[in-house]
Amino acid sequence: MPLVPAAWLLQHARENSYAVPGFNFHNMVDFQAILSAAEAENAPVMLMATEDTIDFIGFDYIHGLAAAAAKGTNIPFALHLDHGRNLDNIVKGIRYGFTSVMFDGSRLPFEENIRLTRWVVDVAHKAGVSVEAELGQIPGHEDNLSVSEREAGMTDPALVPEFVEKTGVDSLAVAIGTAHGLYKAEPKLDFDRLDAIRRETSVPLVMHGGTGVPDEAVRKAVSLGICKVNVGTDVRLAYMGSIRQTLEDQNVKDPRVLLRTARQAVVKLVREKIRLCGASQKAGLLRV
């Protein structure tokens, strides 16, 4: 199945009350694992690369992975550039076959966030590429992203209609109490804020910082309008934890042994998150 625009997946999720899980990949092994899990669950997914991952792998190789996957699977999936701040990278991503890009202007003043997001939307939509934006900052650390608790600001529901109308974005990441990376304590999501945001716009909403959020909180967020849940740190933890365990238990001399166990661990994690988002068996309802 060909790569599909994220907007198509997220609109279906919105209309059918589930969330498309978005998983950060870091190399070929976890890329394959994410897609294998999606196939096993018959679920649409988004495979996401941060700018750090792009620097590590390169646009050419990511394009090759996605092209091979599109030929070899019947699962609809989107290739997403996550937390893009470098406009050159966003344009390159569009040229290299990404079907979704995120411009993260959450640190910028409101009007500047609107202006640059609108520019990205104009460029991306001409190529049939979906655009995610962010309004409000999400604390924590993920790759080159670092936002302290003091800097972080929840999304103001009153600003959402103007932002969506002026930018034309396809989806909006909102700050409702989640964080990137690992939590110091159990996160307290502001469901009232999420409900208020949902009432202000029909655009699909995105929850970043899905790692460590209790399952019941994720389910409630989806019921209140979250159409995409990002998972990054959990993928890394499953991958690295498996490798550490295998090294402790075995006298491994073949790196492929480590990578196979890491792939299996990521598949298990991804299948669990797909079910949590309610996306299992939804691929069969989608038609390209």
C-alpha positions in Angstrom: 0.0 0.0 0.0 1.4 3.4 -0.8 2.4 5.9 1.8 -0.7 8.0 2.8 -1.0 11.6 4.1 -1.4 11.8 7.8 -4.5 13.9 7.4 -6.4 11.0 5.8 -5.5 8.7 8.7 -6.3 11.2 11.4 -9.6 12.2 9.9 -10.7 8.6 9.9 -9.6 8.2 13.5 -11.5 11.3 14.5 -14.7 10.1 12.8 -14.4 6.6 14.4 -13.2 7.6 17.9 -9.8 6.1 18.1 -6.2 7.4 17.8 -3.5 6.6 15.3 -0.3 5.9 17.3 2.8 7.7 16.1 6.1 5.9 16.9 9.6 7.4 16.7 12.1 5.2 14.9 15.9 5.5 15.1 17.2 2.9 12.7 16.1 0.2 10.3 15.5 -2.3 13.1 12.8 -0.4 15.0 11.4 0.9 11.7 10.8 -2.7 10.6 9.5 -3.6 14.1 6.9 -0.8 14.1 5.6 -1.8 10.8 5.6 -5.6 11.6 3.5 -4.8 14.8 1.1 -2.7 12.7 0.7 -5.6 10.3 0.0 -8.0 13.1 -2.6 -5.7 14.6 -4.0 -4.7 11.2 -3.6 -1.1 12.3 -2.7 2.2 10.7 0.4 3.9 12.1 2.7 6.9 11.7 6.4 6.2 11.6 8.2 9.4 12.8 11.7 10.7 12.5 13.0 13.6 14.5 15.7 15.9 13.1 18.3 14.1 15.1 17.3 10.8 13.6 17.4 12.4 10.1 20.9 13.6 10.8 21.9 10.1 12.0 20.3 8.1 9.1 20.0 10.6 6.3 17.1 11.5 4.1 18.2 9.1 1.3 18.1 6.0 3.6 14.8 7.0 5.3 13.3 7.4 1.8 14.6 3.9 0.9 13.1 2.3 4.0 9.7 3.9 3.4 9.7 3.0 -0.3 10.5 -0.6 0.5 7.9 -0.7 3.2 5.2 0.8 0.9 5.8 -2.0 -1.6 5.8 -4.8 1.0 2.8 -4.0 3.2 -1.0 -3.6 3.0 -1.1 -1.4 6.1 -1.7 2.3 5.5 1.0 4.3 7.1 2.4 7.8 7.1 6.0 8.9 7.2 6.2 11.9 9.5 8.9 14.5 10.3 8.5 15.0 14.0 9.3 18.3 15.8 10.7 20.1 12.8 12.2 23.4 13.5 14.6 23.7 10.7 12.6 24.9 7.6 15.3 23.5 5.3 14.7 20.1 6.8 11.0 20.3 6.4 11.3 21.2 2.7 13.8 18.3 2.2 11.4 16.0 4.0 8.7 16.9 1.6 11.0 16.3 -1.4 12.1 13.0 0.0 8.7 11.5 0.3 7.5 12.3 3.8 3.8 12.4 3.8 3.5 14.4 7.0 5.6 17.1 8.6 5.4 18.9 11.9 6.5 22.5 12.3 7.1 23.1 15.9 6.8 26.8 16.6 5.6 26.3 20.1 8.5 28.4 21.5 7.8 31.3 19.2 5.4 34.2 19.9 1.9 33.4 18.8 1.9 35.6 15.7 5.3 34.3 14.6 4.1 30.7 15.1 1.1 31.4 12.9 3.2 33.1 10.2 5.8 30.3 9.9 3.3 27.5 10.2 1.2 29.0 7.4 4.3 29.1 5.2 5.0 25.4 5.9 1.3 24.6 5.2 1.4 26.5 1.9 4.5 24.5 0.8 3.4 21.1 2.1 -0.1 21.2 0.8 1.1 21.9 -2.8 2.8 18.5 -2.6 -0.1 16.7 -0.9 1.7 16.5 2.4 -0.1 17.0 5.8 1.1 19.4 8.4 1.0 19.1 12.2 1.7 22.2 14.4 2.0 22.8 18.1 0.3 25.4 20.3 1.6 25.5 23.8 4.9 24.0 25.1 5.3 20.4 26.4 8.0 20.1 29.0 10.8 17.5 29.0 13.6 16.2 26.8 13.4 14.3 23.5 16.4 14.4 21.2 17.2 18.1 20.7 14.0 19.3 22.3 14.3 20.7 25.8 11.6 22.6 27.6 11.7 23.2 31.3 8.6 23.2 33.6 8.9 27.0 34.0 8.9 27.5 30.3 6.1 25.2 29.6 2.7 26.6 28.9 -0.6 24.8 28.5 -2.5 25.3 25.3 -5.0 28.2 25.7 -8.4 27.0 24.2 -9.3 30.5 23.3 -6.4 30.8 20.9 -7.1 27.6 19.1 -9.7 28.8 16.6 -7.6 31.7 15.4 -4.5 29.5 15.1 -6.2 26.8 13.1 -8.0 29.2 10.8 -5.0 31.3 10.0 -2.6 28.4 9.5 -4.8 25.8 7.8 -3.0 23.0 9.7 -4.2 19.4 9.4 -3.6 18.5 13.0 -2.7 20.3 16.2 -0.5 19.1 19.1 -1.8 20.5 22.4 -0.2 20.8 25.8 -2.5 19.3 28.4 0.0 18.1 31.0 2.1 15.5 29.2 5.9 15.6 29.0 8.6 14.3 26.7 10.9 11.7 28.1 10.3 10.0 31.5 8.1 11.5 34.2 9.3 12.4 37.6 5.8 11.5 39.0 2.5 10.3 37.5 1.3 12.9 35.0 -1.9 14.8 35.7 -3.6 15.5 32.4 -5.9 18.5 32.2 -9.0 16.8 30.7 -11.2 19.9 31.2 -8.7 21.8 29.0 -8.7 19.1 26.4 -12.5 19.1 26.3 -12.5 22.9 25.9 -10.0 22.7 23.1 -12.1 20.0 21.4 -15.1 22.2 21.5 -13.2 25.0 19.8 -12.0 23.1 16.7 -12.7 20.1 14.5 -9.1 19.6 13.5 -7.6 16.3 14.8 -5.7 16.8 18.1 -2.3 15.2 18.9 -0.9 14.2 22.3 2.8 14.2 22.6 4.7 12.6 25.5 2.7 9.4 25.5 5.4 7.4 27.3 4.5 6.9 31.0 0.9 8.2 30.8 -1.3 5.7 32.5 -3.4 3.6 30.2 -6.7 4.9 31.6 -5.6 8.5 31.0 -4.7 7.7 27.4 -8.1 6.1 26.8 -9.8 9.1 28.3 -7.8 11.5 26.2 -8.8 9.6 23.1 -12.4 9.7 24.1 -12.1 13.5 24.4 -10.7 14.0 20.9 -7.1 13.0 20.8 -6.6 11.4 17.4 -2.9 10.7 17.5 -0.7 9.6 20.4 3.1 10.0 20.1 5.4 7.3 21.6 9.1 7.8 21.5 10.9 7.1 24.7 9.1 3.8 25.2 10.5 2.6 21.9 14.0 3.4 23.0 13.6 1.8 26.4 12.2 -1.5 24.9 15.0 -1.6 22.3 17.9 -0.8 24.7 16.5 -2.9 27.6 16.3 -5.9 25.4 19.9 -5.5 24.2 21.2 -5.1 27.8 19.3 -8.2 29.0 20.6 -10.3 26.1 24.2 -9.2 26.8 23.8 -10.2 30.4 22.2 -13.6 29.7 24.3 -14.8 26.7 27.8 -14.8 25.4 26.7 -12.9 22.2 29.2 -12.7 19.4 26.8 -11.9 16.5 25.2 -8.4 16.6 22.2 -9.8 14.7 21.2 -11.8 17.8 21.0 -8.5 19.7 19.1 -6.8 17.0 16.6 -9.6 16.6 15.8 -9.5 20.3 15.5 -5.7 20.2 13.1 -6.0 17.2 11.0 -8.5 19.1 10.8 -6.2 22.1 9.8 -3.2 20.1 7.1 -5.3 18.3 5.6 -6.3 21.6 5.6 -2.7 22.9 4.1 -1.3 19.7 1.3 -3.9 19.6 0.3 -2.9 23.1 0.2 0.8 22.3 -1.8 0.1 19.1 -4.4 -1.7 21.2 -4.4 1.1 23.8 -5.2 3.7 21.2 -8.0 1.6 19.8 -6.4 1.3 16.4 -6.2 -2.5 16.2 -8.1 -3.8 13.2 -8.8 -0.3 11.9 -6.6 -0.7 8.8 -9.3 -2.8 7.1 -11.8 0.0 7.3 -9.4 2.3 5.4 -9.4 2.4 1.6 -6.8 4.3 -0.5 
